Amino acid sequence: MKFKKTVSVSLAAVMSLSLAACGSSSAAASTAASGSTDSTAIAYKDIEVGTTGTDITANLKFLTNRTDMETSDYAGKNWSQYIEDFNKLYPNITINVEGITDYSSDSLLRLQGGDWGDIMMIPDVSKADLSTYFVSYGTSEEVATVCNYANNQIYDGQVYGIPITAAARGIVYNKKVFSDAGITTLPKTPEEFIEDLQMIKEKEPDVIPLYTNYAEGWTLSAWDDYIGVTATGDSLYTNQELLHTKDPFTDPGDGTHSYNVYKILYDAVSNGLTEDDYTTTDWNSSKGMLNNGQIGTMVLGSWAVTQIQQAGDNADDVGYMPFPITVNGKQYATAAPDYCFGINNQDDAETIEAAQIFVKWMTEQSGFTANEGGLPLTPGDTSMPDLYKPFQDNNVEFIADEPSVKGEETLLNDLNDASELNVEQGGKEKVAAIVEAASTGSQTFDDIMGEWNTKWDDALTSTGTEVK
């Protein structure tokens, strides 16, 4: 099996191009590029929305992956409506939204080219290169006082990305489908989940028990999101312990860890509990299909719930359940940031401040994260969207992954480049290979996991990483 290498932007390869294309408009640009904003600019943590910067005039370009929110027929609140609300407080700060359909690839090209704008959802760049492009919002300790889950885009203690929202990791499901199949208790183990899918197939033959969304690609990479806290109960696993673990894809024998996450997908496909032809799946139509009861479950982050509720007339039938893995009698859910706002460090100080104000308004006052079913971003906010009731009823604990230790921020990148597995970095190809092998019977699941272990162990050796 061949896997695509992790896509990351190299400092050496693009530094000269970026600076030539962008130019440096002020001293703020050079100080921001080294990891700190201009000394005369207000610190992000000290910005008070509605008070700070009300006299600023700025024209900002904002690149986003949410192209669906550009249209007036979006069922939720669209970008125009958010910007209209923002301009009630800041009438002289203009926000020009540009949506990119193939965001993960095209945004990287825009970033490398330099002419991308002022604010963007940070794509998959090497953490070592964050300061090459983006303004630091402050140290991780400073940012933690004003924003939860800002633990993803960090390098050398500086935060370069503020999450637009944060999502928990579970499974979107149709509550009516489960009820009609006679399922009265949500599954807590992989075996129980597969049994429930089998019940749906037997009692509702016109319903697809689990929809893989194989053809979309990016939807498959969502399976990686469950191998950390959700499958282990350990906040250190993904960014610290995994990096020093030999044979991480081995079955621990207790229904936990990555082996049992991916085995759910393999077993569902091999047992005929997914769509008949995985090559013909379609993300946009799948939202309406789950809404109207043609699909029973999809493995996606909680961000997808609102979109699926808005995709038809049966919003009340769309629910969100904890992922079916139990660790020592308890279930956990990874709480993680979605895309994060990055601000161009080649902008002048006033433009940077305007961009920071918009970011802080989005996270603190816009209502975006609540509207999109996200977890609260403001420290001390204990409100929780209704979609998480099954989590609360089952005492599921929400935990964020701890960031990498200092000096190892790029180690996951290095191991992924060497192994070509792209664990937790958009590794859709390896998950697609599971679907293909399970469908055709070309490989057993244990054979696949054995190959992954070999690739990972070889990467540990080639990178000189200590096994602990």
C-alpha positions as CSV (number, residue, x, y, z in Angstrom):
1,M,0.0,0.0,0.0
2,K,1.3,3.5,-0.8
3,F,0.4,6.5,1.2
4,K,0.7,10.2,0.5
5,K,3.4,12.0,2.5
6,T,2.4,14.7,4.9
7,V,1.9,18.0,3.2
8,S,3.9,20.7,5.0
9,V,5.4,24.0,4.1
10,S,9.2,24.2,4.4
11,L,10.7,27.4,5.7
12,A,13.8,27.0,3.5
13,A,11.8,26.4,0.4
14,V,9.4,29.3,0.5
15,M,10.8,32.0,2.8
16,S,12.3,34.1,0.0
17,L,9.2,33.7,-2.1
18,S,6.8,34.7,0.7
19,L,8.7,37.8,1.7
20,A,9.2,38.9,-1.9
21,A,5.5,38.5,-2.7
22,C,4.2,40.1,0.5
23,G,6.7,42.8,1.2
24,S,7.2,44.2,4.7
25,S,5.1,47.2,5.4
26,S,6.3,48.0,8.8
27,A,8.5,47.1,11.8
28,A,5.5,45.1,13.0
29,A,6.1,42.7,10.2
30,S,9.6,41.8,11.2
31,T,8.9,41.5,14.9
32,A,5.8,39.5,14.2
33,A,7.7,37.1,12.0
34,S,10.1,36.3,14.9
35,G,7.2,35.3,17.0
36,S,5.9,38.5,18.6
37,T,3.6,41.3,17.5
38,D,4.7,44.9,17.3
39,S,5.7,46.3,20.7
40,T,3.2,49.2,20.2
41,A,0.3,46.9,19.4
42,I,-2.1,45.8,22.2
43,A,-1.7,42.2,23.3
44,Y,-4.4,39.8,22.1
45,K,-5.5,38.9,25.6
46,D,-6.0,42.6,26.4
47,I,-8.4,43.3,23.5
48,E,-11.8,44.3,24.7
49,V,-14.3,43.8,21.9
50,G,-16.4,46.9,21.4
51,T,-13.9,49.1,23.1
52,T,-10.5,48.4,21.7
53,G,-9.7,49.8,18.2
54,T,-13.1,51.5,17.4
55,D,-11.2,54.2,15.5
56,I,-9.4,51.7,13.2
57,T,-10.1,51.7,9.5
58,A,-9.0,48.5,7.7
59,N,-9.9,46.3,4.7
60,L,-9.3,42.7,5.5
61,K,-9.3,39.6,3.3
62,F,-10.4,36.4,5.1
63,L,-9.8,32.9,3.5
64,T,-12.1,30.2,4.8
65,N,-13.0,26.5,4.1
66,R,-16.6,27.2,4.8
67,T,-17.8,27.9,1.3
68,D,-21.3,26.8,2.2
69,M,-21.7,29.9,4.4
70,E,-21.1,32.2,1.5
71,T,-24.6,31.7,0.1
72,S,-27.8,33.3,1.3
73,D,-29.6,29.9,1.2
74,Y,-27.3,28.4,3.9
75,A,-29.7,27.1,6.5
76,G,-27.7,28.6,9.4
77,K,-26.2,32.0,9.8
78,N,-24.0,32.9,6.8
79,W,-20.9,35.0,6.5
80,S,-22.8,38.1,5.4
81,Q,-24.9,38.0,8.5
82,Y,-21.9,37.6,10.8
83,I,-20.1,40.5,9.2
84,E,-23.1,42.7,9.4
85,D,-23.2,42.1,13.1
86,F,-19.5,42.7,13.4
87,N,-19.8,46.0,11.6
88,K,-22.4,47.3,14.1
89,L,-19.4,47.5,16.5
90,Y,-16.7,48.2,13.9
91,P,-18.2,49.9,10.8
92,N,-14.8,50.9,9.5
93,I,-13.3,47.4,9.4
94,T,-14.3,45.7,6.1
95,I,-14.2,41.9,6.0
96,N,-13.9,40.3,2.5
97,V,-14.6,36.6,2.7
98,E,-13.2,34.2,0.1
99,G,-14.2,30.6,0.4
100,I,-11.9,27.9,-1.1
101,T,-13.5,24.5,-2.0
102,D,-10.4,22.3,-1.9
103,Y,-9.1,24.2,1.1
104,S,-6.5,21.8,2.4
105,S,-4.5,21.9,-0.9
106,D,-5.3,25.2,-2.4
107,S,-4.8,27.3,0.7
108,L,-1.3,25.9,1.0
109,L,-0.5,27.1,-2.6
110,R,-1.9,30.5,-1.7
111,L,0.2,30.7,1.5
112,Q,3.3,29.7,-0.5
113,G,2.5,32.3,-3.1
114,G,2.3,35.0,-0.4
115,D,-0.7,36.9,-1.8
116,W,-3.4,35.3,0.4
117,G,-4.7,38.1,2.5
118,D,-4.8,39.0,6.1
119,I,-6.7,36.2,8.0
120,M,-6.9,32.6,7.0
121,M,-7.8,29.2,8.5
122,I,-4.3,27.8,9.0
123,P,-3.7,24.8,6.7
124,D,-1.4,21.9,7.4
125,V,2.0,23.7,7.7
126,S,4.9,22.5,9.8
127,K,4.8,23.9,13.3
128,A,8.4,25.1,12.9
129,D,7.2,27.4,10.0
130,L,4.2,29.0,11.8
131,S,6.2,32.1,12.7
132,T,7.3,32.5,9.1
133,Y,3.7,33.4,8.1
134,F,1.6,34.2,11.1
135,V,1.4,36.6,14.1
136,S,1.8,35.2,17.6
137,Y,-1.3,35.8,19.8
138,G,1.0,35.4,22.8
139,T,2.3,32.6,25.0
140,S,0.2,29.5,25.5
141,E,-0.3,30.6,29.1
142,E,-1.5,34.1,28.1
143,V,-3.9,32.8,25.5
144,A,-5.3,30.2,27.8
145,T,-6.7,33.0,30.0
146,V,-9.0,34.2,27.1
147,C,-9.6,31.1,24.9
148,N,-10.1,27.4,25.4
149,Y,-8.6,24.8,23.1
150,A,-5.9,27.0,21.6
151,N,-3.5,24.1,21.8
152,N,-3.0,23.1,18.2
153,Q,-1.0,25.8,16.4
154,I,1.8,26.2,19.0
155,Y,5.5,26.4,18.5
156,D,8.2,27.2,21.1
157,G,5.5,28.3,23.5
158,Q,3.8,30.8,21.2
159,V,0.2,30.5,19.9
160,Y,-0.2,31.2,16.2
161,G,-3.8,30.1,15.8
162,I,-7.1,30.8,17.6
163,P,-9.8,28.1,16.9
164,I,-12.9,29.2,15.1
165,T,-14.7,26.6,17.2
166,A,-14.0,23.4,19.0
167,A,-15.6,20.0,18.4
168,A,-15.9,16.8,20.4
169,R,-15.4,13.4,18.8
170,G,-18.3,11.1,18.5
171,I,-20.7,9.6,16.0
172,V,-23.6,11.3,14.2
173,Y,-26.7,9.1,14.2
174,N,-30.4,9.0,13.3
175,K,-32.3,8.5,16.5
176,K,-35.4,7.3,14.7
177,V,-33.4,4.7,12.8
178,F,-32.0,3.4,16.1
179,S,-35.5,3.4,17.7
180,D,-37.1,1.6,14.8
181,A,-34.4,-1.0,14.9
182,G,-35.2,-1.7,18.6
183,I,-31.9,-0.2,19.9
184,T,-32.7,1.4,23.3
185,T,-29.2,1.9,24.7
186,L,-26.3,3.5,23.0
187,P,-23.3,1.3,22.4
188,K,-20.2,1.6,24.6
189,T,-17.9,-0.9,23.0
190,P,-16.9,-1.8,19.4
191,E,-18.7,-5.1,19.6
192,E,-22.0,-3.4,20.8
193,F,-21.7,-0.9,17.9
194,I,-21.3,-3.6,15.3
195,E,-24.2,-5.5,16.8
196,D,-26.4,-2.3,16.5
197,L,-25.4,-1.8,12.9
198,Q,-26.4,-5.4,12.2
199,M,-29.8,-4.9,13.9
200,I,-30.4,-1.9,11.6
201,K,-29.5,-3.9,8.5
202,E,-31.8,-6.8,9.6
203,K,-34.8,-4.7,10.6
204,E,-34.4,-1.8,8.2
205,P,-33.0,-3.2,5.0
206,D,-33.4,0.1,3.1
207,V,-31.2,2.0,5.6
208,I,-27.4,2.1,5.3
209,P,-26.2,1.3,8.8
210,L,-22.8,3.1,8.5
211,Y,-21.9,5.5,5.7
212,T,-18.2,5.7,5.0
213,N,-18.1,8.8,2.8
214,Y,-15.2,7.1,1.1
215,A,-15.3,9.1,-2.2
216,E,-15.0,12.5,-0.4
217,G,-11.6,11.6,1.0
218,W,-11.2,14.1,3.8
219,T,-14.1,12.5,5.7
220,L,-12.0,9.3,6.0
221,S,-9.3,11.2,7.9
222,A,-11.8,11.8,10.6
223,W,-11.1,8.3,11.9
224,D,-7.7,9.4,13.1
225,D,-9.3,11.8,15.5
226,Y,-10.5,9.0,17.7
227,I,-7.2,7.3,18.5
228,G,-6.1,9.7,21.2
229,V,-8.2,10.7,24.3
230,T,-11.3,8.9,22.9
231,A,-9.6,5.6,22.6
232,T,-7.2,5.8,25.5
233,G,-8.5,8.3,28.1
234,D,-5.0,9.8,28.1
235,S,-4.5,13.5,27.2
236,L,-0.8,12.9,26.6
237,Y,-1.1,10.1,24.2
238,T,-1.4,11.7,20.8
239,N,1.2,14.4,20.9
240,Q,3.7,12.9,23.4
241,E,3.4,9.2,24.1
242,L,2.5,7.9,20.6
243,L,5.7,9.6,19.3
244,H,7.8,7.2,21.4
245,T,5.7,4.1,21.2
246,K,6.7,0.9,19.3
247,D,4.0,-1.1,17.5
248,P,1.2,1.4,18.4
249,F,-1.3,-0.3,16.1
250,T,-1.3,-3.6,18.1
251,D,-4.5,-4.9,19.8
252,P,-4.1,-4.3,23.6
253,G,-6.9,-6.8,24.1
254,D,-9.3,-4.6,26.0
255,G,-11.2,-2.9,23.1
256,T,-9.2,0.3,23.3
257,H,-6.5,2.2,21.4
258,S,-6.1,2.8,17.7
259,Y,-6.4,-0.9,16.7
260,N,-10.0,-1.0,17.9
261,V,-10.9,2.3,16.4
262,Y,-9.9,1.3,12.8
263,K,-11.3,-2.3,13.3
264,I,-14.8,-0.9,13.7
265,L,-14.5,0.4,10.1
266,Y,-13.0,-2.8,8.8
267,D,-15.6,-5.0,10.4
268,A,-18.5,-2.7,9.3
269,V,-17.4,-2.9,5.6
270,S,-16.5,-6.6,5.6
271,N,-19.8,-7.5,7.2
272,G,-21.8,-5.5,4.6
273,L,-22.9,-2.8,7.0
274,T,-21.9,0.1,4.8
275,E,-23.1,1.4,1.4
276,D,-23.1,-1.1,-1.5
277,D,-20.6,0.9,-3.6
278,Y,-18.2,3.0,-1.5
279,T,-16.8,4.7,-4.7
280,T,-20.1,6.5,-5.3
281,T,-20.6,8.1,-1.9
282,D,-21.3,11.9,-1.8
283,W,-20.9,14.1,1.2
284,N,-23.5,16.8,0.3
285,S,-26.3,14.3,-0.3
286,S,-25.3,12.2,2.7
287,K,-26.3,15.0,5.0
288,G,-29.9,14.8,3.7
289,M,-29.8,11.0,3.7
290,L,-29.0,10.8,7.4
291,N,-31.5,13.6,8.2
292,N,-34.3,11.6,6.5
293,G,-33.4,8.2,7.8
294,Q,-31.6,6.6,4.8
295,I,-28.4,6.5,6.8
296,G,-28.0,5.3,10.4
297,T,-24.6,6.6,11.4
298,M,-21.5,8.6,10.2
299,V,-18.2,8.9,12.0
300,L,-17.6,12.7,12.1
301,G,-16.9,15.4,14.6
302,S,-19.7,17.3,16.3
303,W,-19.3,20.1,13.9
304,A,-21.2,18.0,11.3
305,V,-24.4,17.8,13.5
306,T,-25.7,21.2,12.7
307,Q,-25.1,20.9,9.0
308,I,-27.0,17.5,8.9
309,Q,-29.8,18.9,11.0
310,Q,-30.2,21.7,8.5
311,A,-30.1,19.4,5.5
312,G,-33.8,18.3,5.8
313,D,-37.0,18.4,7.7
314,N,-36.1,16.0,10.5
315,A,-33.6,17.9,12.6
316,D,-34.9,16.4,15.8
317,D,-34.0,12.9,14.5
318,V,-30.3,13.8,14.2
319,G,-28.3,13.0,17.3
320,Y,-24.7,12.7,18.4
321,M,-23.4,9.7,20.5
322,P,-20.1,9.0,22.2
323,F,-17.7,6.9,20.3
324,P,-18.2,3.3,21.3
325,I,-14.9,2.7,23.3
326,T,-14.8,2.3,27.0
327,V,-11.5,2.7,29.0
328,N,-11.6,1.0,32.4
329,G,-15.4,1.5,32.7
330,K,-15.4,5.1,31.5
331,Q,-16.0,6.8,28.1
332,Y,-14.0,9.9,27.0
333,A,-14.3,12.3,24.1
334,T,-11.5,14.2,22.5
335,A,-12.2,17.9,22.6
336,A,-10.2,19.6,19.8
337,P,-10.0,22.8,17.9
338,D,-11.4,23.0,14.3
339,Y,-9.5,25.2,11.9
340,C,-7.7,28.1,13.5
341,F,-7.5,31.8,12.6
342,G,-4.0,32.8,11.5
343,I,-3.1,36.5,10.9
344,N,-0.5,37.6,8.3
345,N,2.6,38.8,10.0
346,Q,3.5,40.9,7.0
347,D,0.6,43.3,7.7
348,D,1.2,46.6,9.3
349,A,0.4,47.1,13.0
350,E,-3.0,48.6,12.6
351,T,-4.1,45.9,10.1
352,I,-2.9,43.2,12.6
353,E,-4.9,44.8,15.4
354,A,-8.0,45.0,13.2
355,A,-7.6,41.3,12.3
356,Q,-7.1,40.4,16.0
357,I,-10.3,42.3,16.9
358,F,-12.3,40.4,14.3
359,V,-10.9,37.0,15.5
360,K,-11.7,37.9,19.1
361,W,-15.2,39.0,18.2
362,M,-15.7,35.7,16.3
363,T,-14.7,33.6,19.3
364,E,-16.3,35.7,22.1
365,Q,-19.4,37.5,20.8
366,S,-20.4,36.2,17.4
367,G,-22.1,33.1,18.7
368,F,-20.5,31.1,15.9
369,T,-19.3,28.1,18.0
370,A,-22.7,27.7,19.6
371,N,-24.5,28.1,16.3
372,E,-22.3,25.4,14.8
373,G,-22.7,23.0,17.7
374,G,-19.2,23.6,19.1
375,L,-17.8,23.6,22.6
376,P,-17.5,26.9,24.5
377,L,-14.3,28.8,23.7
378,T,-14.5,31.3,26.5
379,P,-13.0,30.1,29.8
380,G,-15.6,29.8,32.5
381,D,-18.5,29.3,30.0
382,T,-20.2,26.1,31.1
383,S,-23.0,26.2,28.5
384,M,-23.2,23.1,26.4
385,P,-25.2,22.6,23.1
386,D,-28.1,20.2,23.4
387,L,-26.4,17.7,21.0
388,Y,-24.1,16.7,23.9
389,K,-26.9,15.4,26.1
390,P,-26.0,11.8,25.4
391,F,-22.5,12.5,26.5
392,Q,-23.6,14.2,29.7
393,D,-26.2,11.4,30.4
394,N,-23.3,8.8,30.2
395,N,-20.8,10.9,32.2
396,V,-18.5,11.1,29.2
397,E,-15.4,13.3,30.0
398,F,-14.3,15.9,27.5
399,I,-10.5,16.2,27.4
400,A,-8.2,18.1,25.0
401,D,-4.9,16.6,23.8
402,E,-1.9,18.2,25.5
403,P,0.5,19.8,23.0
404,S,3.9,18.3,22.2
405,V,6.7,18.9,24.7
406,K,9.1,21.7,23.8
407,G,11.6,20.5,21.2
408,E,9.3,17.8,19.8
409,E,6.7,20.1,18.1
410,T,7.7,18.7,14.6
411,L,8.4,15.1,15.6
412,L,4.9,13.9,14.5
413,N,5.6,15.5,11.2
414,D,9.0,13.8,10.9
415,L,7.5,10.3,11.8
416,N,4.7,10.8,9.4
417,D,7.0,11.8,6.6
418,A,9.2,8.7,7.3
419,S,6.3,6.3,7.7
420,E,4.0,7.8,5.1
421,L,1.1,7.1,7.5
422,N,0.0,10.7,8.1
423,V,-1.4,9.8,11.6
424,E,-3.6,12.7,12.8
425,Q,-2.5,14.7,9.8
426,G,-5.1,14.1,7.1
427,G,-4.1,10.4,6.6
428,K,-7.1,9.6,4.4
429,E,-5.2,7.2,2.1
430,K,-4.5,4.7,4.8
431,V,-8.1,4.8,6.0
432,A,-9.3,4.4,2.4
433,A,-7.0,1.3,2.2
434,I,-9.0,-0.2,5.1
435,V,-12.2,0.2,3.3
436,E,-10.8,-1.3,0.1
437,A,-9.2,-4.3,1.8
438,A,-12.3,-5.0,3.9
439,S,-14.5,-4.8,0.8
440,T,-12.5,-7.1,-1.4
441,G,-11.0,-9.3,1.3
442,S,-7.5,-8.6,-0.1
443,Q,-6.0,-8.2,3.3
444,T,-7.0,-9.1,6.8
445,F,-7.2,-6.4,9.4
446,D,-4.3,-7.7,11.3
447,D,-2.2,-7.8,8.2
448,I,-2.9,-4.1,7.7
449,M,-2.1,-3.2,11.3
450,G,1.1,-5.3,11.0
451,E,2.2,-3.2,8.0
452,W,1.5,0.0,9.8
453,N,3.5,-1.1,12.8
454,T,6.4,-1.9,10.6
455,K,6.3,1.5,8.9
456,W,6.0,3.3,12.2
457,D,8.8,1.3,13.9
458,D,11.1,1.9,10.9
459,A,10.3,5.6,11.2
460,L,11.2,5.6,14.8
461,T,14.6,4.1,13.9
462,S,15.3,6.3,10.9
463,T,14.5,9.5,12.9
464,G,16.5,8.4,15.9
465,T,13.5,8.7,18.1
466,E,13.7,7.1,21.6
467,V,11.2,4.4,22.4
468,K,9.9,4.7,25.9
